[in-house]
Amino acid sequence: MNITTMITGTTARITPHGEIDFDTLPPLHRVLDRLPLQVTELLWDLEHLSFTDVAGLHLIFGPMAHGRLSCRTTVTNLRDQPLQLLLTAADLFPAAYDVSCLIPHTPADLTAPRA
């Protein structure tokens, strides 16, 4: 997996290329672990991510596991499959996967729990 990291001020933009699954997590965790302490915003640019499974959910929603308790996390450039996974997770487990914080400009009808 290729990973591009760009740090601008207090924001880190991480762009994984390929797929995220449990086999590709170690290099992504190393990228997170090596971020400078001044990074307070984490932006996942998923333009080049063709697939993710639950490992991607754990990675995106789990910055606390990497010592980033105060790091604000957002995502951008979601392709169809990762977006559908996020929306399904939010629908099934809204307390655990609040995509309204993760995707700042998400229309409310996409993140509202279904009856």
N, CA, C and O atoms as CSV, one atom per row, in Angstrom:
chain,resi,resn,atom,element,x,y,z
A,1,MET,N,N,0.837,-1.173,0.000
A,1,MET,CA,C,0.000,0.000,0.000
A,1,MET,C,C,0.885,1.240,0.000
A,1,MET,O,O,1.829,1.341,0.783
A,2,ASN,N,N,0.574,2.168,-0.872
A,2,ASN,CA,C,1.233,3.467,-0.871
A,2,ASN,C,C,0.407,4.422,-0.031
A,2,ASN,O,O,-0.823,4.415,-0.084
A,3,ILE,N,N,1.098,5.243,0.744
A,3,ILE,CA,C,0.430,6.210,1.615
A,3,ILE,C,C,1.138,7.547,1.445
A,3,ILE,O,O,2.358,7.643,1.580
A,4,THR,N,N,0.359,8.566,1.150
A,4,THR,CA,C,0.902,9.916,1.046
A,4,THR,C,C,0.464,10.695,2.283
A,4,THR,O,O,-0.713,10.691,2.642
A,5,THR,N,N,1.412,11.359,2.927
A,5,THR,CA,C,1.107,12.179,4.096
A,5,THR,C,C,1.605,13.589,3.838
A,5,THR,O,O,2.755,13.791,3.449
A,6,MET,N,N,0.727,14.567,4.057
A,6,MET,CA,C,1.108,15.966,3.915
A,6,MET,C,C,0.683,16.698,5.193
A,6,MET,O,O,-0.471,16.619,5.613
A,7,ILE,N,N,1.622,17.399,5.792
A,7,ILE,CA,C,1.333,18.138,7.021
A,7,ILE,C,C,1.427,19.624,6.719
A,7,ILE,O,O,2.440,20.118,6.223
A,8,THR,N,N,0.352,20.315,7.031
A,8,THR,CA,C,0.288,21.765,6.868
A,8,THR,C,C,-0.156,22.352,8.194
A,8,THR,O,O,-1.318,22.211,8.576
A,9,GLY,N,N,0.747,23.003,8.898
A,9,GLY,CA,C,0.407,23.568,10.207
A,9,GLY,C,C,0.036,22.463,11.180
A,9,GLY,O,O,0.854,21.602,11.502
A,10,THR,N,N,-1.222,22.498,11.651
A,10,THR,CA,C,-1.693,21.506,12.615
A,10,THR,C,C,-2.552,20.413,11.967
A,10,THR,O,O,-3.167,19.606,12.665
A,11,THR,N,N,-2.588,20.393,10.630
A,11,THR,CA,C,-3.415,19.423,9.913
A,11,THR,C,C,-2.546,18.424,9.163
A,11,THR,O,O,-1.610,18.799,8.457
A,12,ALA,N,N,-2.875,17.143,9.328
A,12,ALA,CA,C,-2.227,16.079,8.569
A,12,ALA,C,C,-3.247,15.517,7.592
A,12,ALA,O,O,-4.359,15.156,7.978
A,13,ARG,N,N,-2.861,15.446,6.327
A,13,ARG,CA,C,-3.709,14.856,5.282
A,13,ARG,C,C,-3.063,13.534,4.890
A,13,ARG,O,O,-1.944,13.504,4.378
A,14,ILE,N,N,-3.784,12.437,5.136
A,14,ILE,CA,C,-3.279,11.105,4.834
A,14,ILE,C,C,-4.096,10.540,3.685
A,14,ILE,O,O,-5.324,10.482,3.744
A,15,THR,N,N,-3.386,10.122,2.630
A,15,THR,CA,C,-4.031,9.596,1.430
A,15,THR,C,C,-3.536,8.177,1.185
A,15,THR,O,O,-2.442,7.982,0.655
A,16,PRO,N,N,-4.345,7.177,1.573
A,16,PRO,CA,C,-3.966,5.797,1.252
A,16,PRO,C,C,-4.348,5.464,-0.189
A,16,PRO,O,O,-5.362,5.940,-0.700
A,17,HIS,N,N,-3.537,4.654,-0.824
A,17,HIS,CA,C,-3.789,4.230,-2.207
A,17,HIS,C,C,-4.013,2.722,-2.202
A,17,HIS,O,O,-3.138,1.970,-1.773
A,18,GLY,N,N,-5.163,2.276,-2.669
A,18,GLY,CA,C,-5.437,0.838,-2.726
A,18,GLY,C,C,-6.621,0.461,-1.868
A,18,GLY,O,O,-7.707,1.023,-2.005
A,19,GLU,N,N,-6.404,-0.506,-0.972
A,19,GLU,CA,C,-7.460,-1.040,-0.130
A,19,GLU,C,C,-7.024,-1.021,1.324
A,19,GLU,O,O,-5.840,-1.144,1.635
A,20,ILE,N,N,-8.010,-0.862,2.218
A,20,ILE,CA,C,-7.733,-0.971,3.651
A,20,ILE,C,C,-8.434,-2.218,4.164
A,20,ILE,O,O,-9.651,-2.364,4.056
A,21,ASP,N,N,-7.627,-3.111,4.724
A,21,ASP,CA,C,-8.131,-4.278,5.429
A,21,ASP,C,C,-7.136,-4.548,6.564
A,21,ASP,O,O,-6.191,-3.780,6.750
A,22,PHE,N,N,-7.337,-5.612,7.310
A,22,PHE,CA,C,-6.461,-5.844,8.459
A,22,PHE,C,C,-5.011,-6.103,8.058
A,22,PHE,O,O,-4.111,-5.894,8.871
A,23,ASP,N,N,-4.761,-6.551,6.832
A,23,ASP,CA,C,-3.387,-6.761,6.369
A,23,ASP,C,C,-2.667,-5.449,6.056
A,23,ASP,O,O,-1.441,-5.382,6.138
A,24,THR,N,N,-3.416,-4.414,5.701
A,24,THR,CA,C,-2.788,-3.137,5.345
A,24,THR,C,C,-2.804,-2.139,6.496
A,24,THR,O,O,-2.349,-1.007,6.325
A,25,LEU,N,N,-3.315,-2.525,7.660
A,25,LEU,CA,C,-3.350,-1.606,8.801
A,25,LEU,C,C,-1.980,-1.238,9.370
A,25,LEU,O,O,-1.784,-0.073,9.717
A,26,PRO,N,N,-1.019,-2.161,9.487
A,26,PRO,CA,C,0.250,-1.789,10.131
A,26,PRO,C,C,0.935,-0.543,9.544
A,26,PRO,O,O,1.354,0.321,10.313
A,27,PRO,N,N,1.066,-0.416,8.212
A,27,PRO,CA,C,1.712,0.806,7.722
A,27,PRO,C,C,0.877,2.066,7.997
A,27,PRO,O,O,1.436,3.144,8.194
A,28,LEU,N,N,-0.431,1.937,8.010
A,28,LEU,CA,C,-1.281,3.082,8.322
A,28,LEU,C,C,-1.141,3.474,9.793
A,28,LEU,O,O,-1.117,4.661,10.118
A,29,HIS,N,N,-1.049,2.493,10.674
A,29,HIS,CA,C,-0.828,2.783,12.090
A,29,HIS,C,C,0.532,3.451,12.304
A,29,HIS,O,O,0.662,4.352,13.133
A,30,ARG,N,N,1.545,3.006,11.552
A,30,ARG,CA,C,2.865,3.637,11.682
A,30,ARG,C,C,2.818,5.103,11.266
A,30,ARG,O,O,3.454,5.953,11.889
A,31,VAL,N,N,2.059,5.395,10.204
A,31,VAL,CA,C,1.912,6.796,9.773
A,31,VAL,C,C,1.280,7.609,10.899
A,31,VAL,O,O,1.760,8.696,11.222
A,32,LEU,N,N,0.216,7.095,11.494
A,32,LEU,CA,C,-0.434,7.807,12.601
A,32,LEU,C,C,0.505,7.990,13.780
A,32,LEU,O,O,0.566,9.068,14.371
A,33,ASP,N,N,1.234,6.941,14.121
A,33,ASP,CA,C,2.138,7.002,15.267
A,33,ASP,C,C,3.275,8.005,15.065
A,33,ASP,O,O,3.811,8.535,16.038
A,34,ARG,N,N,3.642,8.268,13.814
A,34,ARG,CA,C,4.760,9.173,13.520
A,34,ARG,C,C,4.338,10.620,13.322
A,34,ARG,O,O,5.185,11.479,13.077
A,35,LEU,N,N,3.041,10.908,13.423
A,35,LEU,CA,C,2.603,12.291,13.241
A,35,LEU,C,C,3.162,13.163,14.360
A,35,LEU,O,O,3.214,12.738,15.515
A,36,PRO,N,N,3.578,14.378,14.022
A,36,PRO,CA,C,4.080,15.288,15.051
A,36,PRO,C,C,2.997,15.623,16.082
A,36,PRO,O,O,1.807,15.595,15.767
A,37,LEU,N,N,3.404,15.934,17.287
A,37,LEU,CA,C,2.453,16.230,18.353
A,37,LEU,C,C,1.586,17.451,18.064
A,37,LEU,O,O,0.477,17.553,18.589
A,38,GLN,N,N,2.074,18.385,17.232
A,38,GLN,CA,C,1.284,19.585,16.950
A,38,GLN,C,C,0.072,19.303,16.061
A,38,GLN,O,O,-0.786,20.171,15.904
A,39,VAL,N,N,-0.013,18.102,15.476
A,39,VAL,CA,C,-1.158,17.762,14.620
A,39,VAL,C,C,-2.401,17.587,15.491
A,39,VAL,O,O,-2.446,16.726,16.370
A,40,THR,N,N,-3.402,18.417,15.231
A,40,THR,CA,C,-4.669,18.346,15.959
A,40,THR,C,C,-5.845,18.043,15.038
A,40,THR,O,O,-6.959,17.801,15.502
A,41,GLU,N,N,-5.590,18.057,13.728
A,41,GLU,CA,C,-6.631,17.725,12.762
A,41,GLU,C,C,-6.084,16.672,11.798
A,41,GLU,O,O,-4.989,16.801,11.252
A,42,LEU,N,N,-6.880,15.640,11.613
A,42,LEU,CA,C,-6.498,14.541,10.741
A,42,LEU,C,C,-7.525,14.448,9.624
A,42,LEU,O,O,-8.712,14.251,9.881
A,43,LEU,N,N,-7.068,14.590,8.383
A,43,LEU,CA,C,-7.940,14.501,7.220
A,43,LEU,C,C,-7.555,13.265,6.418
A,43,LEU,O,O,-6.438,13.160,5.911
A,44,TRP,N,N,-8.492,12.339,6.312
A,44,TRP,CA,C,-8.293,11.153,5.485
A,44,TRP,C,C,-8.804,11.485,4.094
A,44,TRP,O,O,-10.003,11.698,3.913
A,45,ASP,N,N,-7.923,11.532,3.118
A,45,ASP,CA,C,-8.309,11.753,1.726
A,45,ASP,C,C,-8.430,10.372,1.092
A,45,ASP,O,O,-7.424,9.700,0.862
A,46,LEU,N,N,-9.659,9.949,0.810
A,46,LEU,CA,C,-9.903,8.584,0.360
A,46,LEU,C,C,-10.158,8.489,-1.142
A,46,LEU,O,O,-10.786,7.542,-1.615
A,47,GLU,N,N,-9.670,9.469,-1.879
A,47,GLU,CA,C,-9.866,9.492,-3.325
A,47,GLU,C,C,-9.315,8.240,-4.007
A,47,GLU,O,O,-9.892,7.760,-4.983
A,48,HIS,N,N,-8.207,7.713,-3.499
A,48,HIS,CA,C,-7.556,6.568,-4.137
A,48,HIS,C,C,-7.820,5.260,-3.404
A,48,HIS,O,O,-7.132,4.263,-3.626
A,49,LEU,N,N,-8.811,5.270,-2.537
A,49,LEU,CA,C,-9.171,4.067,-1.788
A,49,LEU,C,C,-10.309,3.365,-2.521
A,49,LEU,O,O,-11.422,3.885,-2.601
A,50,SER,N,N,-10.027,2.207,-3.043
A,50,SER,CA,C,-11.038,1.478,-3.817
A,50,SER,C,C,-11.912,0.589,-2.944
A,50,SER,O,O,-13.039,0.275,-3.326
A,51,PHE,N,N,-11.418,0.175,-1.778
A,51,PHE,CA,C,-12.160,-0.745,-0.919
A,51,PHE,C,C,-11.682,-0.606,0.509
A,51,PHE,O,O,-10.501,-0.368,0.762
A,52,THR,N,N,-12.611,-0.756,1.445
A,52,THR,CA,C,-12.249,-0.925,2.844
A,52,THR,C,C,-13.274,-1.832,3.496
A,52,THR,O,O,-14.434,-1.887,3.089
A,53,ASP,N,N,-12.820,-2.539,4.517
A,53,ASP,CA,C,-13.734,-3.337,5.310
A,53,ASP,C,C,-13.785,-2.724,6.705
A,53,ASP,O,O,-13.439,-1.556,6.878
A,54,VAL,N,N,-14.204,-3.484,7.680
A,54,VAL,CA,C,-14.345,-2.949,9.035
A,54,VAL,C,C,-13.015,-2.416,9.574
A,54,VAL,O,O,-13.013,-1.574,10.472
A,55,ALA,N,N,-11.906,-2.883,9.051
A,55,ALA,CA,C,-10.598,-2.358,9.470
A,55,ALA,C,C,-10.503,-0.860,9.197
A,55,ALA,O,O,-9.945,-0.111,9.998
A,56,GLY,N,N,-11.046,-0.430,8.068
A,56,GLY,CA,C,-11.058,0.998,7.750
A,56,GLY,C,C,-11.891,1.798,8.729
A,56,GLY,O,O,-11.529,2.918,9.089
A,57,LEU,N,N,-13.012,1.228,9.165
A,57,LEU,CA,C,-13.839,1.904,10.171
A,57,LEU,C,C,-13.060,2.080,11.468
A,57,LEU,O,O,-13.070,3.155,12.068
A,58,HIS,N,N,-12.385,1.014,11.896
A,58,HIS,CA,C,-11.593,1.095,13.128
A,58,HIS,C,C,-10.478,2.127,12.994
A,58,HIS,O,O,-10.183,2.854,13.943
A,59,LEU,N,N,-9.876,2.188,11.850
A,59,LEU,CA,C,-8.792,3.139,11.625
A,59,LEU,C,C,-9.304,4.577,11.657
A,59,LEU,O,O,-8.741,5.428,12.345
A,60,ILE,N,N,-10.364,4.840,10.914
A,60,ILE,CA,C,-10.873,6.209,10.793
A,60,ILE,C,C,-11.528,6.693,12.084
A,60,ILE,O,O,-11.385,7.857,12.457
A,61,PHE,N,N,-12.237,5.810,12.758
A,61,PHE,CA,C,-12.920,6.212,13.984
A,61,PHE,C,C,-12.084,5.986,15.229
A,61,PHE,O,O,-12.563,6.236,16.335
A,62,GLY,N,N,-10.849,5.521,15.085
A,62,GLY,CA,C,-10.068,5.170,16.251
A,62,GLY,C,C,-8.794,5.941,16.496
A,62,GLY,O,O,-7.804,5.332,16.901
A,63,PRO,N,N,-8.752,7.269,16.274
A,63,PRO,CA,C,-7.482,7.966,16.527
A,63,PRO,C,C,-7.058,7.921,17.987
A,63,PRO,O,O,-5.879,8.106,18.286
A,64,MET,N,N,-7.993,7.679,18.904
A,64,MET,CA,C,-7.626,7.599,20.316
A,64,MET,C,C,-6.694,6.427,20.575
A,64,MET,O,O,-5.905,6.454,21.519
A,65,ALA,N,N,-6.782,5.402,19.745
A,65,ALA,CA,C,-5.907,4.243,19.907
A,65,ALA,C,C,-4.459,4.584,19.584
A,65,ALA,O,O,-3.558,3.795,19.868
A,66,HIS,N,N,-4.233,5.728,19.005
A,66,HIS,CA,C,-2.881,6.125,18.617
A,66,HIS,C,C,-2.430,7.376,19.352
A,66,HIS,O,O,-1.601,8.126,18.837
A,67,GLY,N,N,-2.965,7.617,20.560
A,67,GLY,CA,C,-2.530,8.724,21.390
A,67,GLY,C,C,-2.995,10.086,20.916
A,67,GLY,O,O,-2.407,11.098,21.297
A,68,ARG,N,N,-4.013,10.140,20.114
A,68,ARG,CA,C,-4.510,11.408,19.575
A,68,ARG,C,C,-5.880,11.716,20.164
A,68,ARG,O,O,-6.866,11.814,19.433
A,69,LEU,N,N,-5.943,11.867,21.462
A,69,LEU,CA,C,-7.229,12.071,22.128
A,69,LEU,C,C,-7.945,13.331,21.660
A,69,LEU,O,O,-9.176,13.362,21.625
A,70,SER,N,N,-7.197,14.366,21.300
A,70,SER,CA,C,-7.841,15.624,20.926
A,70,SER,C,C,-7.801,15.875,19.419
A,70,SER,O,O,-8.052,16.995,18.974
A,71,CYS,N,N,-7.497,14.871,18.652
A,71,CYS,CA,C,-7.378,15.033,17.212
A,71,CYS,C,C,-8.755,14.973,16.556
A,71,CYS,O,O,-9.489,14.000,16.729
A,72,ARG,N,N,-9.099,16.016,15.802
A,72,ARG,CA,C,-10.356,16.048,15.055
A,72,ARG,C,C,-10.135,15.322,13.736
A,72,ARG,O,O,-9.186,15.619,13.009
A,73,THR,N,N,-11.008,14.375,13.429
A,73,THR,CA,C,-10.851,13.554,12.237
A,73,THR,C,C,-11.982,13.818,11.260
A,73,THR,O,O,-13.151,13.846,11.644
A,74,THR,N,N,-11.625,14.013,9.977
A,74,THR,CA,C,-12.612,14.151,8.910
A,74,THR,C,C,-12.147,13.327,7.714
A,74,THR,O,O,-10.986,12.925,7.631
A,75,VAL,N,N,-13.077,13.082,6.788
A,75,VAL,CA,C,-12.734,12.377,5.556
A,75,VAL,C,C,-13.211,13.197,4.364
A,75,VAL,O,O,-14.134,14.005,4.468
A,76,THR,N,N,-12.553,12.967,3.229
A,76,THR,CA,C,-12.922,13.655,2.004
A,76,THR,C,C,-12.729,12.699,0.826
A,76,THR,O,O,-12.037,11.686,0.931
A,77,ASN,N,N,-13.349,13.043,-0.278
A,77,ASN,CA,C,-13.205,12.295,-1.536
A,77,ASN,C,C,-13.576,10.817,-1.413
A,77,ASN,O,O,-12.884,9.947,-1.943
A,78,LEU,N,N,-14.660,10.550,-0.718
A,78,LEU,CA,C,-15.117,9.167,-0.563
A,78,LEU,C,C,-15.639,8.605,-1.873
A,78,LEU,O,O,-16.445,9.234,-2.557
A,79,ARG,N,N,-15.176,7.432,-2.207
A,79,ARG,CA,C,-15.705,6.710,-3.367
A,79,ARG,C,C,-16.897,5.866,-2.896
A,79,ARG,O,O,-17.180,5.796,-1.700
A,80,ASP,N,N,-17.576,5.240,-3.826
A,80,ASP,CA,C,-18.842,4.562,-3.530
A,80,ASP,C,C,-18.753,3.510,-2.420
A,80,ASP,O,O,-19.531,3.562,-1.468
A,81,GLN,N,N,-17.833,2.573,-2.523
A,81,GLN,CA,C,-17.800,1.482,-1.550
A,81,GLN,C,C,-17.459,1.969,-0.141
A,81,GLN,O,O,-18.157,1.594,0.801
A,82,PRO,N,N,-16.419,2.787,0.047
A,82,PRO,CA,C,-16.156,3.285,1.405
A,82,PRO,C,C,-17.308,4.136,1.954
A,82,PRO,O,O,-17.612,4.070,3.145
A,83,LEU,N,N,-17.943,4.925,1.098
A,83,LEU,CA,C,-19.076,5.730,1.544
A,83,LEU,C,C,-20.231,4.838,1.995
A,83,LEU,O,O,-20.828,5.084,3.042
A,84,GLN,N,N,-20.546,3.814,1.221
A,84,GLN,CA,C,-21.630,2.903,1.595
A,84,GLN,C,C,-21.327,2.191,2.912
A,84,GLN,O,O,-22.227,1.990,3.727
A,85,LEU,N,N,-20.078,1.812,3.125
A,85,LEU,CA,C,-19.703,1.173,4.380
A,85,LEU,C,C,-19.912,2.127,5.553
A,85,LEU,O,O,-20.476,1.742,6.578
A,86,LEU,N,N,-19.456,3.372,5.403
A,86,LEU,CA,C,-19.638,4.354,6.477
A,86,LEU,C,C,-21.106,4.601,6.780
A,86,LEU,O,O,-21.500,4.662,7.944
A,87,LEU,N,N,-21.917,4.743,5.738
A,87,LEU,CA,C,-23.346,5.010,5.939
A,87,LEU,C,C,-24.054,3.802,6.550
A,87,LEU,O,O,-24.946,3.967,7.382
A,88,THR,N,N,-23.670,2.601,6.151
A,88,THR,CA,C,-24.259,1.394,6.739
A,88,THR,C,C,-23.886,1.287,8.212
A,88,THR,O,O,-24.737,0.987,9.049
A,89,ALA,N,N,-22.632,1.528,8.526
A,89,ALA,CA,C,-22.185,1.481,9.923
A,89,ALA,C,C,-22.917,2.533,10.757
A,89,ALA,O,O,-23.322,2.260,11.887
A,90,ALA,N,N,-23.087,3.735,10.201
A,90,ALA,CA,C,-23.794,4.797,10.916
A,90,ALA,C,C,-25.258,4.442,11.122
A,90,ALA,O,O,-25.841,4.767,12.156
A,91,ASP,N,N,-25.848,3.780,10.144
A,91,ASP,CA,C,-27.245,3.373,10.238
A,91,ASP,C,C,-27.424,2.286,11.298
A,91,ASP,O,O,-28.373,2.329,12.080
A,92,LEU,N,N,-26.513,1.315,11.322
A,92,LEU,CA,C,-26.628,0.200,12.260
A,92,LEU,C,C,-26.162,0.542,13.672
A,92,LEU,O,O,-26.725,0.056,14.653
A,93,PHE,N,N,-25.132,1.379,13.771
A,93,PHE,CA,C,-24.529,1.709,15.062
A,93,PHE,C,C,-24.298,3.218,15.168
A,93,PHE,O,O,-23.149,3.660,15.192
A,94,PRO,N,N,-25.370,4.017,15.232
A,94,PRO,CA,C,-25.219,5.478,15.187
A,94,PRO,C,C,-24.381,6.062,16.324
A,94,PRO,O,O,-23.712,7.076,16.131
A,95,ALA,N,N,-24.406,5.450,17.486
A,95,ALA,CA,C,-23.610,5.980,18.602
A,95,ALA,C,C,-22.116,5.771,18.373
A,95,ALA,O,O,-21.304,6.588,18.807
A,96,ALA,N,N,-21.754,4.708,17.709
A,96,ALA,CA,C,-20.342,4.387,17.484
A,96,ALA,C,C,-19.779,5.055,16.239
A,96,ALA,O,O,-18.599,5.403,16.198
A,97,TYR,N,N,-20.615,5.236,15.228
A,97,TYR,CA,C,-20.145,5.758,13.938
A,97,TYR,C,C,-20.950,6.988,13.554
A,97,TYR,O,O,-21.870,6.905,12.740
A,98,ASP,N,N,-20.604,8.123,14.137
A,98,ASP,CA,C,-21.294,9.383,13.856
A,98,ASP,C,C,-20.630,10.048,12.655
A,98,ASP,O,O,-19.649,10.778,12.804
A,99,VAL,N,N,-21.164,9.795,11.473
A,99,VAL,CA,C,-20.559,10.343,10.263
A,99,VAL,C,C,-20.821,11.827,10.101
A,99,VAL,O,O,-20.168,12.472,9.280
A,100,SER,N,N,-21.761,12.395,10.858
A,100,SER,CA,C,-22.006,13.833,10.736
A,100,SER,C,C,-20.801,14.634,11.216
A,100,SER,O,O,-20.584,15.753,10.750
A,101,CYS,N,N,-20.014,14.084,12.137
A,101,CYS,CA,C,-18.781,14.741,12.579
A,101,CYS,C,C,-17.626,14.424,11.635
A,101,CYS,O,O,-16.742,15.253,11.417
A,102,LEU,N,N,-17.646,13.228,11.084
A,102,LEU,CA,C,-16.568,12.765,10.230
A,102,LEU,C,C,-16.609,13.406,8.847
A,102,LEU,O,O,-15.573,13.730,8.266
A,103,ILE,N,N,-17.814,13.583,8.335
A,103,ILE,CA,C,-18.027,14.199,7.025
A,103,ILE,C,C,-18.809,15.482,7.283
A,103,ILE,O,O,-20.039,15.446,7.305
A,104,PRO,N,N,-18.136,16.611,7.479
A,104,PRO,CA,C,-18.787,17.834,7.961
A,104,PRO,C,C,-19.979,18.321,7.147
A,104,PRO,O,O,-20.904,18.899,7.718
A,105,HIS,N,N,-19.989,18.111,5.856
A,105,HIS,CA,C,-21.069,18.656,5.029
A,105,HIS,C,C,-22.030,17.571,4.560
A,105,HIS,O,O,-22.562,17.637,3.452
A,106,THR,N,N,-22.248,16.568,5.413
A,106,THR,CA,C,-23.150,15.474,5.068
A,106,THR,C,C,-24.588,15.937,5.237
A,106,THR,O,O,-24.942,16.455,6.295
A,107,PRO,N,N,-25.425,15.763,4.221
A,107,PRO,CA,C,-26.839,16.119,4.383
A,107,PRO,C,C,-27.467,15.326,5.520
A,107,PRO,O,O,-27.170,14.143,5.688
A,108,ALA,N,N,-28.321,15.958,6.293
A,108,ALA,CA,C,-28.921,15.334,7.459
A,108,ALA,C,C,-29.699,14.073,7.097
A,108,ALA,O,O,-29.738,13.128,7.885
A,109,ASP,N,N,-30.313,14.044,5.928
A,109,ASP,CA,C,-31.103,12.854,5.571
A,109,ASP,C,C,-30.231,11.623,5.357
A,109,ASP,O,O,-30.743,10.504,5.412
A,110,LEU,N,N,-28.937,11.788,5.115
A,110,LEU,CA,C,-28.047,10.641,4.965
A,110,LEU,C,C,-27.595,10.076,6.309
A,110,LEU,O,O,-27.301,8.885,6.416
A,111,THR,N,N,-27.539,10.925,7.333
A,111,THR,CA,C,-27.014,10.481,8.617
A,111,THR,C,C,-28.107,10.213,9.637
A,111,THR,O,O,-27.831,9.656,10.700
A,112,ALA,N,N,-29.331,10.595,9.339
A,112,ALA,CA,C,-30.415,10.374,10.282
A,112,ALA,C,C,-30.749,8.886,10.367
A,112,ALA,O,O,-30.814,8.209,9.341
A,113,PRO,N,N,-30.961,8.371,11.581
A,113,PRO,CA,C,-31.329,6.951,11.700
A,113,PRO,C,C,-32.632,6.681,10.971
A,113,PRO,O,O,-33.549,7.502,10.986
A,114,ARG,N,N,-32.701,5.526,10.337
A,114,ARG,CA,C,-33.928,5.141,9.616
A,114,ARG,C,C,-34.908,4.489,10.560
A,114,ARG,O,O,-34.516,3.766,11.476
A,115,ALA,N,N,-36.165,4.741,10.342
A,115,ALA,CA,C,-37.208,4.170,11.194
A,115,ALA,C,C,-37.474,2.730,10.846
A,115,ALA,O,O,-38.325,2.092,11.466
